[in-house]
Amino acid sequence: MTTTTPRVDLHPALDVPPLRDLVHPDRELWTPRELRELTSAVASELTTPLLEILRYDRERRWWARLGLTGGVELWLLSWLPGQGTEPHDHGGAAGSFTVLTGELSEEYRYPGGPVRGATRPAGSALGFGAGRAHRVLNRGMIGAASVHAYSPPLVPTREYPSLLDIPDEIPPLPARRLPLERLRELADQEDP
Ligand SMILES: [Fe+2]
């Protein structure tokens, strides 16, 4: 008897061929550019099912996990006006987000550099490497939604009181080389 180890875990509403192909289950480590292409493609090719599962929560930011492999995690987030993150880095993981609807404000900083700010309108997509910290906020008048991806998956974020507090060097944390089933248990406990 053979047992098959699952290589990809997808949201039931998005368990469709486009996403199965886009998450490349065999790819272990994604570059910022590959992550940007992933979130951009998911936002543009799967807009309708994403909008069908999208929810807003007045108490806190809302999220749904869209996909998980041994190499990447993929999330849909929503942001009501005023909702945002604390300043944080991604613990050595590379990341990306694409704004699906609405508009987000981002403040970001590379170690040793100045704090910069940018407005991210619907359709904008960016990828970033390990040495970057940021804070994302909905300063608009309407809700916003965004698609996020990180690689390696489930590397804990680190929060800071201010972007000015990030260290000169952000040491990468070890990626969790775990079976998908164990990664899924961790993902159920964590927010993106
Ligand atoms: Fe982030």
Boltz pocket constraint, residues with backbone or C-beta under 6 A from the ligand:
constraints:
  - pocket:
      binder: B
      contacts: [[A, 88], [A, 89], [A, 90], [A, 134], [A, 192]]
      max_distance: 6.0
